[in-house]
């Protein structure tokens, strides 16, 4: 449990964090990077590194998935986290604002970009990138993150956060993962 709380807190704070904006076209078939698999569940799909571990759960009354690298000895480690808040649509902007406040005020992070994006099947969607300076962990490093806040047509709110520690030889392109996000029927 401890191993998932630190990355979640980091990712939450980084949710508006960034690795650059990415392509931003969320229609059609995604361009899945070589060596990646596709997660499909809870009405969404996105790519992740094929050797990473998938942990699905129910979190705060809604489904969640955390995908992490097999080696978690150095923290912070990479993290892909997707959560669904059922019927959270009326709080969409508030939920997104809260995540950004944590990035700035708790983690001293910098929001690099924050913009509306068009995702087929959504009422509204935001994409944010951020950079969080080295802080806690066994090997503190800067973390780049890329995230989506998506309000589905059924008023569920989906949040996808990808956090990439900038450790030599271990960083990955968070934007390439976020770009593969799709809402499923």
C-alpha positions in Angstrom: 0.0 0.0 0.0 2.8 2.4 0.9 4.4 1.8 -2.5 1.3 3.0 -4.3 0.5 6.0 -2.1 3.7 7.9 -2.7 3.5 7.6 -6.5 -0.2 8.4 -6.4 0.4 11.6 -4.4 3.2 12.5 -6.7 1.1 11.8 -9.8 -1.8 13.7 -8.3 0.4 16.6 -7.8 2.0 16.2 -11.2 -1.3 15.5 -12.9 -1.1 18.8 -14.5 2.6 18.1 -15.0 4.4 17.8 -18.1 6.5 16.2 -20.6 5.3 18.5 -23.3 1.9 18.7 -25.0 1.9 15.8 -27.4 -0.1 15.4 -30.5 -3.6 16.0 -29.1 -5.6 14.1 -31.7 -7.7 11.6 -29.7 -9.7 10.3 -32.6 -9.1 7.2 -34.8 -6.6 4.5 -34.0 -3.9 5.5 -31.6 -0.2 5.3 -32.5 0.9 2.8 -29.9 4.7 3.0 -29.3 6.8 -0.2 -30.1 7.1 -2.4 -27.0 3.8 -1.2 -25.5 0.6 -2.9 -24.7 -2.9 -1.4 -24.6 -4.9 -1.3 -21.4 -8.7 -1.5 -22.0 -11.2 -1.2 -19.3 -13.7 1.1 -17.5 -14.7 2.6 -20.9 -11.2 3.8 -21.8 -8.0 2.5 -23.5 -4.4 3.7 -23.5 -0.9 2.3 -24.0 1.7 1.4 -21.4 5.1 -0.3 -21.4 4.6 -4.0 -21.9 6.8 -5.1 -19.0 5.0 -2.8 -16.5 2.6 -4.2 -13.8 -1.2 -3.4 -13.9 -3.1 -3.1 -10.6 -6.8 -2.5 -10.9 -8.9 -1.5 -7.9 -11.9 0.4 -6.7 -10.8 3.8 -5.3 -13.1 6.4 -3.7 -16.2 4.7 -5.0 -14.9 4.4 -8.6 -12.6 2.1 -10.5 -8.9 2.9 -10.8 -5.8 1.4 -12.3 -2.2 2.0 -11.5 0.5 0.8 -13.9 4.1 0.8 -12.6 7.5 -0.5 -13.6 8.6 -3.9 -12.3 11.6 -2.3 -10.4 10.3 0.1 -7.8 13.4 0.3 -5.7 14.2 3.9 -6.6 11.5 6.4 -5.8 9.9 8.3 -7.3 9.3 5.7 -10.0 7.2 6.0 -13.2 3.5 5.8 -12.8 0.4 5.7 -15.0 -2.8 6.2 -13.1 -6.3 6.2 -14.4 -9.3 6.8 -12.1 -13.0 7.3 -12.7 -15.3 9.4 -10.5 -18.9 8.3 -11.2 -21.3 11.2 -11.7 -18.5 13.7 -11.0 -19.4 15.9 -13.9 -20.9 18.7 -11.9 -17.5 19.0 -10.0 -15.4 18.6 -13.1 -13.7 22.0 -13.0 -13.3 21.9 -9.2 -11.7 18.5 -9.4 -9.2 19.7 -12.1 -8.5 22.9 -10.2 -7.7 20.9 -7.0 -5.2 18.7 -8.7 -3.4 21.7 -10.2 -3.3 23.5 -6.8 -1.6 20.4 -5.3 1.0 20.5 -8.0 1.8 24.2 -7.5 1.3 24.7 -3.8 2.2 21.3 -2.2 4.9 20.0 -4.6 6.3 23.4 -5.8 5.6 22.2 -9.3 5.3 24.3 -12.4 2.3 23.8 -14.7 3.8 24.0 -18.2 0.6 23.8 -20.1 -3.1 23.6 -19.4 -5.6 23.6 -22.3 -8.9 22.3 -23.5 -8.7 19.3 -25.9 -11.3 17.6 -28.1 -11.8 14.0 -27.1 -14.6 12.2 -29.1 -17.3 11.0 -26.6 -16.6 13.6 -24.0 -18.5 16.7 -22.9 -15.3 18.5 -22.0 -11.6 17.6 -21.5 -8.5 19.3 -20.3 -4.9 18.4 -20.8 -2.1 19.6 -18.5 1.6 19.1 -18.3 3.8 20.0 -15.4 7.3 19.7 -14.0 7.9 19.0 -10.3 11.4 19.6 -8.9 13.3 16.9 -7.0 11.7 16.3 -3.6 11.0 13.1 -1.7 12.0 9.6 -2.4 15.0 7.4 -2.2 16.5 9.0 -5.3 14.8 12.4 -5.7 14.7 13.6 -9.3 12.6 16.1 -11.4 9.4 14.5 -12.6 7.6 15.4 -15.8 3.9 14.6 -16.1 1.2 14.7 -18.6 -2.5 14.3 -17.7 -6.1 14.4 -19.0 -9.2 15.3 -17.1 -12.2 14.0 -19.1 -15.9 14.5 -18.5 -17.8 11.7 -20.3 -21.2 12.1 -21.8 -22.6 10.1 -18.9 -21.1 12.7 -16.5 -18.4 10.4 -15.1 -15.0 12.1 -14.8 -11.9 10.2 -16.0 -8.4 11.3 -15.0 -5.3 9.8 -16.6 -2.0 10.9 -15.2 1.4 9.8 -16.5 4.4 10.7 -14.4 8.0 10.2 -15.7 10.9 10.7 -13.3 13.8 12.2 -15.2 16.4 9.7 -14.0 19.1 9.0 -16.6 18.2 5.9 -18.6 14.7 5.5 -17.0 12.6 8.5 -18.3 10.0 7.8 -20.9 7.7 10.0 -23.0 4.6 10.6 -21.0 3.0 12.5 -23.9 3.3 9.4 -26.1 1.2 7.5 -23.6 -1.4 10.2 -23.1 -1.8 10.6 -26.9 -3.0 7.0 -27.1 -6.0 7.7 -24.7 -9.4 6.9 -26.2 -12.9 6.7 -24.8 -14.6 3.4 -25.7 -18.3 2.8 -26.4 
